[in-house]
């Protein structure tokens, strides 16, 4: 079985929750009868390895300095990419954007109190997320990083629910690169 097909199978088996008789409120505020709990795949050996391979394919030839995204969806992805970045022949440091400002402590690196990890101003950045819906979380991360003087060169998500994120990013001149869409799972 091809690796991307195996990954799709794992995501469907382990993360997709469908409730025919109930509605789930998503982070975007939208209600849906299905949900992708991507942490179960990102925190598994086979799933994490397959996700990283797929993301690395999409990063070939992309010139960037850092990788990051919004807590908590991006954190395991960023950690995996940073830890395995030698595959790309380089070291890639990561960061994440907090949903709320940190109320204590100065950042040694000079990063805002909403950005944790490694990021320098005027850098090229890749933003990642586990699941996108309307694009609100990704846009929040992008705005924070751009305020720090960085340029977004690519945005990657594992699953795009196809509910507006792609279009919202396109309005900003940014293409959303999804490993899968909801349609790939028959949704």
N, C-alpha and C positions, 0 to 999 in steps of 0.2 A: 504494500500500500504506500502511495506517495505520502511524504511527510505532511504536506498541508492537508490532505484528506484525513490522515490520522489525527492531526490537531483538531480539525473540525469535529471529528467523532468524539474526541475527549471532551471538548467544550460542550457538545450536545449532551453527553452522558453525565458530566460532573457539574456543569454550571447552570444549564438552562432549567429554570423553574417555571412551569406553566400551571396557572390556577384557573381552570375553566369557570369556577363559580365565585371568584373573588378578584378584586382589583388591588394591585400593589402600587403604592406611591413611590415614584422614582425620585432620585436626587434632583432632577429637573423640575419636579413638581407635577409632571404629567402622571396620569394613571394608566396602568397597563395590566394585562392578565399574564404577562411573562416578564422574566427578570434573568439577567446573566450574573451569577455570583462568581466572577472571574478569579477571585482570590484562591479558590480551591484548585484551579489549574496552575496559576502562577506560583503557588507554594507546593507544587508536586514536581518530582524529578522529571518525569517524561514530558509533562505539559510545559514546564519552564524551559526545558531544552528546546522543544519544538518552537515555542514562541520566540525565543531568542534567535534561532536559526532564521525564522521568517523575517524578523525585524532586521537582522544583519543583512539579508538579501536586499532589503529596501534602503539600507544605508550605504551600500556600495556606491562609491563615486560622489557621495554627498559631502561637501566641505563644511564641517561644523566643529565647534570647540567644546560644547557642553550638551548634555541631554537632561531633560527634566520634565516636570509636569505637576499637576495639582495633587495634593494629598487626597485621599489615601490611594486612589487608583493607580497613580503613576509610580509610587514608591517602590514596589517590588520589581517593576519593569526597569526602572532606573538602576536599582541595585544590581540586577542581573546583567544588564548591559555593561555597567562599569566594571563589574567583577570579571566579565568575560571579554572585555574589549580587545585583548591581545589577538583575538581571532581576526580583527580588522587591521592588525598590525600597528596598533597604537594604544595609548591609554586615554580613556574617555572618563572624565569626571562628571558627576551628576549633582542634581539639586532637586528640591521640591518646593512648591509654593503652598504656604499655609492658607487655609480658608479664612483664618482670623489672625490679626497681628499678634506677635509674641509680646507679652506684657512685661517681660523682664530681659535684662542683659543686652549688651551691645554686641554686634556682630564683629568679630575680629577681622573678617574679610571685607567689611564695609558694605556687605549686602544688606538690603532692606530687612526690616524685622518680620517680613512675610516670606522671605526666601531663606531656606535652610540648605546648607551643603556648600557646593563649590560653583561659583559663577563670577565672572569678571565682566565689567561693563564693556560695551562695544564688541561683544562676541557674537558668533553665529551659533544659533541654538536649534536643537530638535526638541519638539514637545511630544510627549507620549501620553496615552491614556489607555485604560483597560476597556471601557465601554463608553461610547458617545451616544447622546440622544439629541438634544437641541443644540449642543455646543457651548452651553453657558459656562461650564467648568473650564473647558479648554480656553475659551475667550478670556476668562478671568486670569488664568495662568499667563496667557500671551500678553495681556495688558500689563501685568506686573513686571514681566521680563522686559517688555519693550520700554517701560518707564525707566528701567535700569540701563537703557541705551543699547539693548541687544536686538539682533535681527533674527526673526524666525525663518529658518530655511526649509523646514519640513515638519509636518504633523502626522503622527502615526497612531492609530488606535487598533486594538485587537478586534473589537466588534463595533460596527456602526449600526445603530438601531434604525437608521434612515428616517429620522424624524426632525431633520432640519440642521444638524451639525455641519454637514457637507456644504449646504447652501450658505449658512452663516459665515463659515470660513472663506468661502469663495467670494463673498462680498468684501472681504478684507484682502483679497488677492492671494489667499492661501489654499492650497489643495489638501484635502483630507485623504490620507492613504490608509485604507482599512484592510486588515488581513481578511476580514469577513464582514458581511452585512447580515442583517436579520433575515433577509431573503434566502441566504445560503442555508438557513436552518428551517426553511419553510414557514417563516413568520411574516 
